[in-house]
């Protein structure tokens, strides 16, 4: 029977009824002052006023007190407080020592009550002898709570720790379990009811989790991170989550190492995420392999960041397979940072007015790139690139990976002007065709070509798609550059007319590529005329494209039309119909 099956039995699932537990009651505010209001004028010449607000203001960011008293005075006060708690109040030495050394705010107010001009080692013990203190204040402070945090937890009718036996009993249970004293304050703040458990109940709850296969060291850290696990029944989501990662081969030491005591964990949400991954096709070994490489996928925000990331990708149409592929290649960075980067990229794309459908395509095809890049602000990019939004959109559509060059910290050069950019693209195109850089031939071609580099590429592709290889297509353009000054639709139409209507093979363009610069009606006129002459019995030699169409109208009439007496009349009629 597995540990999970054991969990399902009533003997392990059910906690001791809450009716049998004298719960620790936490009042909202304390009616007890810092010290009992006992005054003895014979001991002191005047009463020093304790400024509690000032003590709070003196707290530094790390929780240390910026004391107005010397280090020696504080040391003597600590020793006096230790002696009082240990011998006068009979607290255990370890607790008394911990309280005296880890309650700086309390000691500061204590020193304000005595004449520091006198011997602190004598005045503080005398003060404590006649002014019993509220021991809960240094106790809670030594557990890691600030004064403003524990003021609501001070009992109404108690000032001595020994009077609250259950509090001390459960406190010692946690200490004996290996939980540091300065971490117990967080447990008290988030799950104070456990300090009111009757004798043995808290220990039984801890042992129950151990019986399910969790070792003491791991449970000690988890209790600090998720104190609520010790309230109510056994947390099923927590136990099942541990079962999943353990079956996948992850050791408890690894889990303990990657849990942060600064965080609180929602095991219900974390278990839901693990289930989601399982339903997407990951088996336990695959899932744990990803988690081992990227612990933040489940531990960062209890998986909330990962769930938000998945939701963001699904919103833009990413498939389960695409999402799984992304996590398999996830970069070494926090999931929250990755998600923030993606959202910033989305914001940038919307601010430059890229269509939402195009944004979705980019997010689906390049999630890892978008999540890894921390882009500059859109206003900064537009200014630095010295380009309009439309041009930036076109650059991204042509190559989304260009955004990797626009991240924070990178040097970004302004984009070349449209005119310069067009010239650069044309030069690149001509170099691909075989032109020599900076040659006279290239300069002539640059003057002849009209249109952007992208448009020239499209027109060139039309010629290759007709059945020519790149070498032959390049030779055609070198002989007749004006071909590419026509729209691609016109080029397609002329090639179709040449091959399908006139019956010439596409290879004939190599002998006379200039024909693609002629208007179709002009070519058709000469073609019809030559066919009419054949029909009239006039022998017209089989002409190549060059010999038939290179001649001007005047030369064509002299060489072909006048071979028949009515040839010129027919020619004129054709021209009128044209």
CORHU-V827271 format. One record per backbone hydrogen bond with DSSP energy under -0.5 kcal/mol. CO is the residue of the C=O (numbers start at 1). NH is the residue of the N-H. If there is no record, write none. Layout:
CO&NH  CO&NH
This chain:
2&6  3&7  4&8  5&8  6&9  9&12  9&13  10&14  13&234  17&20  18&21  20&22  21&23  23&25  25&27  34&134  36&38  37&39  40&43  40&44  49&51  50&52  51&55  52&56  53&57  54&58  56&59  58&66  60&63  64&60  65&67  70&74  71&75  72&76  73&77  74&78  75&79  76&80  77&81  78&82  79&83  80&84  81&85  82&86  83&87  83&88  84&88  84&89  85&91  92&96  93&97  94&98  95&99  96&100  97&101  98&102  103&107  104&108  105&109  106&110  107&111  108&112  109&113  110&113  111&114  114&116  115&118  118&120  119&122  119&123  120&124  122&126  123&127  124&128  125&129  126&130  127&130  127&131  132&36  133&135  134&137  134&138  135&139  136&140  137&141  138&142  139&143  140&143  140&145  141&144  143&185  146&149  146&150  147&151  150&153  150&154  151&154  159&135  160&163  161&164  163&165  164&168  165&169  166&170  167&171  168&172  169&173  170&174  171&175  172&176  173&177  174&179  175&178  178&180  180&183  180&184  181&184  181&185  183&186  183&187  184&188  185&189  186&190  187&191  191&194  192&195  193&24  193&196  194&197  198&201  198&202  200&204  201&205  202&206  203&207  204&208  205&209  206&210  207&211  208&212  209&212  209&214  210&213  215&219  216&220  217&221  218&222  219&223  220&224  221&225  222&226  225&265  226&229  227&230  228&231  234&236  235&239  236&240  237&241  238&242  239&243  240&244  241&245  242&246  243&247  244&248  245&250  246&249  251&255  252&256  253&257  254&258  255&259  259&261  260&263  265&267  266&270  267&271  268&272  269&273  270&274  271&275  272&276  273&277  274&278  275&279  276&280  277&282  278&281  283&287  284&288  285&289  286&290  287&291  288&292  289&293  290&294  294&297  295&298  295&299  296&300  299&301  299&302  300&303  300&305  301&304  303&307  304&308  305&309  306&310  307&311  308&312  309&313  310&314  311&315  312&316  313&316  313&318  314&317  319&323  320&324  321&325  322&326  323&327  324&328  325&329  326&329  327&330  331&333  334&338  335&339  336&340  337&341  338&342  339&343  340&344  341&345  342&346  343&347  344&348  345&349  346&350  347&351  348&352  349&354  350&353  355&359  356&360  357&361  358&362  359&363  360&364  361&365  362&366  366&370  367&371  368&372  369&373  373&375  374&408  377&381  378&382  379&383  380&384  381&385  382&386  382&387  385&415  388&392  389&393  390&394  391&395  392&396  393&397  394&398  395&399  399&402  400&403  401&404  402&405  403&406  404&407  406&376  407&410  410&412  411&413  417&421  418&422  419&423  420&424  421&425  422&426  423&427  424&428  425&429  426&430  427&431  428&432  429&433  430&434  430&435  431&434  436&439  439&443  440&444  441&445  442&446  443&447  444&448  445&449  452&456  453&457  454&458  455&459  456&460  457&461  458&462  459&463  460&464  461&465  462&466  463&466  463&468  464&467  469&473  470&474  471&475  472&476  473&477  474&478  475&479  476&480  480&483  481&484  482&485  483&486  487&491  488&492  489&493  490&494  491&495  492&496  493&497  494&498  495&499  496&500  496&501  497&501  497&502  498&504  505&508  506&509  507&510  508&511  508&512  512&515  513&516  514&517  515&518  519&523  520&524  521&525  522&526  523&527  524&528  525&529  526&530  527&531  528&532  529&533  530&534  531&535  532&536  533&538  534&537  537&539  538&540  539&541  544&548  545&549  546&550  552&556  553&557  554&558  555&559  556&560  556&561  557&562  560&563  561&564  564&567  564&568  566&570  567&571  568&572  569&573  570&574  571&575  572&576  573&577  574&578
